[in-house]
Amino acid sequence: MSLLESESSKKTKMEKKNYVPKQPTHIECSIERTLDVVGGKWSFLVLRELFSGTKRFGELQKKINAISPKSLTETLRHLEEQGVLERTAYPTVPVTVEYTLTPKGEDLHQILKEMKLWSAKWT
């Protein structure tokens, strides 16, 4: 190997060592995964209501008075897709739909209790 090739090889190795990707590598975080499951800003309020038992769409909308029907629908669909709640439709006219937490959803109860305690202490 010539001196020029040797210098070129060293430079390539150093470039690889000091290389910073334009897109940083994603590092998996369990908190981030939990937030992805729980979802957006309305999810915590929907969960809060379902901790006390099964609710219909209209009941949830009355309890969370600032939520639009579209946002509630999107939140419920997201939570259902994540396995946090289950949707049961009954063949009535109009269709009756009820939402119930799954065991996975019930497990979030303690997290929300801790958040409530933190808020009471610090806000």
TAQUI-V121523 format. One record per run of one state. SS is the DSSP state (2 for helix, 1 for strand, 0 for the rest). FROM is the first residue (numbers start at 1). LEN is the number of residues. Records with the same first field share a line. If there is no record, write none. Layout:
SS->FROM-LEN + FROM-LEN
This chain:
0->1-2 + 18-12 + 39-4 + 51-4 + 64-5 + 82-3 + 91-5 + 102-1 + 107-2 + 123-1
2->3-15 + 30-9 + 43-8 + 57-7 + 69-13 + 103-4 + 109-14
1->55-2 + 85-6 + 96-6
